[in-house]
Amino acid sequence: MNKLKELFTDWRYLKFSFYIVFTVALLYILYFIIKNFSAVFTWVFGAIGSICAALSPLFIGLVLTYLLSPLVDIVDIKIFGKLFFSTPKSEKKAEKQLQLRRTLSILLTYIMILLVIILLIYSFAFLIVGQLVFTGLTGVLDSIITYFAHYEELFREFIESLPDNGLADRFETLIDDIAQWISRNFSGEAVLNFIAGLGGSLVNLALGMVVSIYLIKDKEFFKRLWRKFIHLMFPMKQAAKINEVLYDMDVIFSKFLRGQLLDALIVAIITSIVLTILRVDFSVLLGCFAGITNIIPYFGPVFGVIPAVIVALFTDGFSKAVIVLIAFVIIQQIDANLIYPKVVGSSTGLHPVFVLLAVTFGGYFWGLFGMVLAVPVVACIKLFILRRAGEME
């Protein structure tokens, strides 16, 4: 009896029993996962997808905060700090004034961005479909179909001029596939589904903007909260190292991403102006596409030139396509030697070979976003390795 009582009261026996039960339960869970791997895999990724979808406004808010916080600081310092507010005498008034300045700076920044977006959307619609934009959604869809029919005829004339070596049949199949895609994606039902999905995206974007407003407004509070969390979770020395690494990562990512976006905007504007002067159809749309693809290191400029050359080739002939290609080469040389070094600079410090490898692997595994983010990620890994090597020495 005493031995039985000792068995239930002795901590060593209880601890040993707990380990046995835990090990058996863990083995059973592993057996269940292996036996139903596909179902468990689908459920896990479905749950992760649902959680990410539910938290998408938060993610959008974090991205907007990261991108717009420097612009808000500039508006706060350059406009409200110098023009509209004087330095208060008391500390309490200074705190209230700082909050008011911050709020007004955020509102003015968002108003400017929304005005620019509205202006760009209106300009794109007007330049792409002309006066038909005022006839409503049906007119816009009809104009898109009319444009495609016109270019389809030009494509078929080009195909007929090709030698009979199988290439013409491939182009013919490509045009038929594009025609089916146009009719399928620009039907009334497809447009309604797109509008419904767009409504949900706009709601998430609006919620993300609200989140970003609070994050930017109380940025210092969240910084203090983060520092307290790090110091609670880690010893003082490790916390200092973590903060130092995160600061360096922030410098690399912010300088690279903001610089790339500004460089893409400049390239898009220059390309749109040049294509408009050359009288290439859809000049603004092609210029914006070239600017967006220019974000991708090395491969982006190649992707950006292809649609413009194709449009020029099928509308105005080979000579216009060559002129457009030469114009793109000149623009890319100006960007590579003048604009990019000033706007982005050597923010990553990576050798071109590592940049190419990073872009290739990032694009293979994660698509367009992987190609864009692979370079700063590899730069951060390089920084971590160099820091670790320095500590070991």
HELIX and SHEET records of a PDB file:
HELIX    1   1 ASN A    2  THR A    9  1                                   8    
HELIX    2   2 TRP A   11  LYS A   35  1                                  25    
HELIX    3   3 PHE A   37  ALA A   54  1                                  18    
HELIX    4   4 SER A   56  ILE A   74  1                                  19    
HELIX    5   5 VAL A   75  PHE A   84  3                                  10    
HELIX    6   6 GLU A   91  VAL A  129  1                                  39    
HELIX    7   7 GLY A  130  THR A  135  5                                   6    
HELIX    8   8 LEU A  137  GLU A  160  1                                  24    
HELIX    9   9 LEU A  167  ASN A  185  1                                  19    
HELIX   10  10 GLY A  188  LYS A  217  1                                  30    
HELIX   11  11 LYS A  219  MET A  233  1                                  15    
HELIX   12  12 MET A  236  ILE A  277  1                                  42    
HELIX   13  13 SER A  283  THR A  293  1                                  11    
HELIX   14  14 GLY A  300  ASP A  316  1                                  17    
HELIX   15  15 PHE A  318  ILE A  334  1                                  17    
HELIX   16  16 ASP A  335  ILE A  339  3                                   5    
HELIX   17  17 TYR A  340  VAL A  343  1                                   4    
HELIX   18  18 PRO A  352  MET A  392  1                                  41    
END                                                                             
